[in-house]
């Protein structure tokens, strides 16, 4: 979403490593255990919490199923944070005699969304000619299981929020969405608002609050201030204010709000040629995708969309980007939602923000690396530069 003050793009940055695809079929034959040979199998492998999130420890558990007289089972967990390095060992305690085992200590909490953890189990046991020890997966450290730490959902004291916009012609409500903990944002498409008035609303179970400003410092957009609960006065803007989009922000914690005109925005929902593959595309508002595509209805794509359709940038190209239309009033804030295409946190992705005064000569103003997260996260950057007329967001390969 990008206006003379702000931009937001909702993009998926696809990072898949090498562009080539290996098409060799391999066949591996392993000997069967001897008849009556003691062995075990592993089942019900579970993480607690079920979805690991940053800031929380993770405890692993499993069930052991004995076969052919396997008994006196002990189990060890081996794990490492990341995709290389040594594995740490954790003894697993059996719950009574149930053959349900829980790790005696948790895997420590991580702070970076998308951080992968690789792990495997080793069981030791007795019995007739036992196949002890037994790994799961069978290749142990060379082919471990993986989970990633997800970003916890943004939190709020409210279940929903919106802004009411009053003009001489109508009253329109625009929904807001969480962009961070306790911080709401929304975009309203309209070409102009003449002497509009605004009021924010927040709703929780059984209660709805409304917020205006009884001490408004200025009525010239962009508007900034501290909202008052149940005020007598709306937030007001004077004169004619042009779009094509208006941006609203409200912070429920410190009550700060802002309202911006001349916003440009893209969410890729109305983009044409969704199934055309990676290429160069331009929409009706002047946004350009280069070496990219928009998501399709395929299961793989639908598992990676944000809301509606998203943009995927080709990892095999050095210059894959999304570029804004011309910004006649410069660039203020840049907002985007993005994630790593991969679901296992590897390899990392990233992006570069570039600006230009003419659309030909570009200057890098920010580089963001180490995006591991399989969840869409909100990123924002402030430039406040009136001389720049274009913004380009390029993927790092």
N, C-alpha and C positions, 0 to 999 in steps of 0.2 A: 504494500500500500504505500504509494509514493505521491506526494503532492509537492507543491512548492515548499512545503514544510515537512512532508513525510512520505515514506514509501513502505508498503508491505507487499512482499511476494511470498506466496505459499509454495515452496519448492522442495522436492525430494532430491537430495544429492546422492546419485548412484555411484557407489565405489565398489567395483567388482574385481579389481586386480587385473590380471592379464586378459587381453581381449580374445585370445584364442580359446577354442573349445576342444578338449581332448575327447576323441571318439573311439578309443580303443576299448574293446570288451575283454575283461580278464576273468578267468575262471580259477577258483581256488578250491582244492579238495582237502578236507581235514579228516583224519581218522575218527571213527566212532569209538566211544568208550567201550571197553569190554563189558560183556553181559554181567550184570551184578556189581559193577564197579561203583563205589560210593562217589556221589557227586552232589552238587547243590545248584540251584538256580536262584536268580535275583528278581524281585518284583516290587511293585508299589514304591518306586523311588520318588521321594517327595521333598520339596523344599518348604521350609517354614520361615517366613510367609510364603504362600503359594506362588505369588508374584514377587520376586525379590525387588526391593526398591532401595535407592540410595539412602544412606543414613540409618539403615537397619541391618543388624546381624542376620545371617542366614544359617539355619540348622538343617542338615540333611538326615533323612531316615529312609529305611527300606525294610522289606521282609525277605527272609531266607526260606526257601523251600528245599528240604533235604530229600535225597533219592537214594535208594539201595543201601540204607543203613548208615547214612552220613549222620554224625552226631558230634557233640562238644564243639559247636561252631563258634568261632570268634571272627570279627569283621573289623577291618581298618578302612578308613577313608583317606584318600590322597587327593590333594587339591593344590592349585596354584592360581593366583590372580594374574590374568593376562594369558598370553599364548606361548610364552617361553620361560625358561628358568626351572628351578627345582620344584618338586612337589613336596608340600608339607603333609605330615601324617597325623591323623586323629583317630584315636581308638573309639569304637562304637559300642555303647552299652546296650545289652539286651534288656528288654522290659519283661521282667519275670522269666518265664520259660516259654515265651510266646514266639520266639524267633523273629521278633520285631526289634530292630536295632536303631538307636538314635545316636548321632554323633555326640561325643562327650564334651565337645566345645564347638562353638559356631564359627563359621567363616566370617571374618571381620567385615563390618560395614564399609562400603565404598562411597565416595562423594561424587564421582563422575558418572553420569548416566551413560549406559552402554558398556561399562567395564565388564569384560568377560571373565568368567571363572571356569577353568577346566578341572575335571575331577574323574576319579574312578575308584572302584572298591576292590578289596582283596579279602577273600574268605579262607580261613584255615579250619580244618576239621579232621575227624578220624572216621574210620569205617573200613570195610573190606576194600583193599587195594585202592585207597582214596585218590581222587584227582586233585588233591590239595597241594599247594594253594590254587584257588580259582579266581581269576580276575573278571570284573565286569566294568566296561566291555572287555571282551576276551583279550584284546591287544593292549589293554592297560594304558600305560603312559603314552604310547604311540598313537592311540586313537581314543582319546578321552571323551566323556560327555561334557556338555557346555551349558551354562546358563549365563544370562547377563543381568546386571542391575538396571532396573527401569527407573524412570523419573516418576516420583509420586504425583498424583493429580494435584493441580493447583487447589488451594484451600480458600474458603470464604465463610463468613458468618451467615451468608445469604445463599439461597438456592437459585436466584435469578436477579437480573438487574436490567434496566432499560432507561431510555431517555425519552421524554415527551417533548415534541417540537411543535410550537404553536406559531402559526402565521395568520395573516388576514384571510387566507383561503381555507385552511384546514388545520387539524391537530393530528400529528403523525407520531406513532411510537416506534422507536428503533431499539431492537434488542442489543444488549452488550454481552461480551464473552470474557471470561477470565484470561488474562495475558500473563499473570503472575499471581502469587498469593495475595488475595485481597485487592487486586488491581483489575479493573474492568476496561474493556475497549469495544467500540463499535464503529461501523462505517455506514453512512446513509448516502445512497446515490440521489442526487438532485442537482439541477443546473444552477439554481439560485435560491436564496432565502432572503426575503425583504422584511427588515425589522423583526427578526424572529425572537421568540422567547423559549427558554429551555428549563426543564426540571428533571432531575435524576430521580429514579425510583429503585429501591432495593426491597426484595421480598424474601421472607423466611416463613416457616410453618406458622400460620396464624397471625402474622404481622407484616405490614407493608409500610415502609418509610418513604418519605419524599424529601428531596434536597434541592434547595435553591441558594440564593446569596443575597443577604440583606445589606451587605457592605461592599458591593461590587465596585472595583477600582476603575474599570474602563469598560465601555461598550463597543470598542473597536476590536474586531477579530485580528489575530487569535485571542480567545478569552482565557484567562487564568484566574484562579482564586481558591478560597476555602469555602466549601459548601456548608450551609446551615440546615439542620433538620427541621422539618415542618415550618419553613419560613413563610412570611407574608409575600415576599417578592420572588419572582422568577429570575433566572439568569437571562440577561437581555443583550442583544447585539443590534447596533444601529445600521441604517442604510441597507443597500443591496449587497449581498455577499454571494459571490459566484462559486460554483463547484469545480469539477463535476461530482465530487464526493465531499462529504463532511465527516470529520473524525471526532469522536467523543472519548474522553478518558475520565475515569473516576476511581479514586483510591479510597476505599472504605475505612482504612486505618487512620490516615492523617487528614482525610476529607478534601484533599487536593483534587481539583478538576481542571480540564482544559478542553477547549472546543476549537477546531481548526477548519478553515475553509481551504479551497484549492488543493484538495487531496487527490492524488491519483492512486489507483488500487487495481489489483488483478488477482483473481482467485482461480482462473483457468477453467471455470465451469462452462463458459460459452465459447471456448476455443474451438476452432474448426480442425478437421483432419486429425482426429484423435488416434486413428489407427495407421497413420502414414509412416510411423517409425521416426528415427532421429533425422532431423533436418532443420531448415530455417523456416520459421513461420511468423507472421505478423497478424495481430488482431485489429479490430476496427478502431481501437483507441490508440494505436501506435506502439503497443508493446511488441517486443521482438524476442523470440526464442531462437537461439542458434546452437546447433548440435544438441538439440533436445527434443522432447516430445511430451505430450500430455498423457495421463494415465487412461487406460482403456477399461473395459468391463471384465478383463481377465482376472482370475482368482489371485494371481501373483500381484497384479497392480492394486486390486481392491483391498488387499491386506496392508497396503502401504499408503493409502490416501489419507488426507487430513480431514477435509469436509468437502464432499463433491469431488472434483478432479484436482490433481496436483501436477506439477511439472517434474520430469525426470531429465537430468543432464547426463550426457554420454561420458562415461569415465575414460573412454579410449581416445578422446579428443583433447588437445591441449587448450583449446579455447571454446568451451561450452558455456553459454551464459544466458541470462535473462536481462534485457535492456529496457529501460523506461522510455516513454514518449518524452518529447521536449518539455522541460519544466521552466516556464517563462519567469517564475519568481524565485528560482534557485531551489536549494535542497535544505530542509531543516532536519527532520528525523527520518530514519529508515527503520522499518519494522519488517521482519520476515519470520516465518515458521518453517523449520526444516528438520530433517532427520537423515541418518545414514540409510542407504538402500538395504544394506545387509542387516540381518536380524541377530547376528552373533557378535556384533561389536568389532568386527575385523573384516577388511582393513579399514583404517580410519578415513574419514572424509573431511572436507573443509571448503571454505569459500573465500573469495577475494571481493572487496567492494572497491569499484573504480568510479571516478567521476570525470566528466568532460564538459568543456564549454562549447564544443562544436560537433561532438559525436564522432570525431576522428582521432584526436589525440587524447589518450587516457592517462590518468594519474591514480595510482593505488593509494587509498587512504586507510585501508584496514585489511588485515589478513586474519582469518579465524581457522584454526587447525584442530585436530584431535576430536572431531565430531564422531562419537561412537554410538550415540543413542539410537535405538530403534523406535523411539517415541518422538513425535513432533514437539519441539521446544520453541519458545518465542525468543528471538534475538532482536535487540534494538540498539541503534547507534545514532548519535546526534552529530550533525555536521554544522548546521546553521551558516551556510555559505551561499550568498546570493549570486555568485558568479557562475556556479556550475549549472548546466542545463540538462545534463543526462546523468543517469546512474546505471551502472552495469554490475551485476552480481555473477561472478564466474566461479565455476567449480575448480577445486584443486585436484589434480590427478597425480 
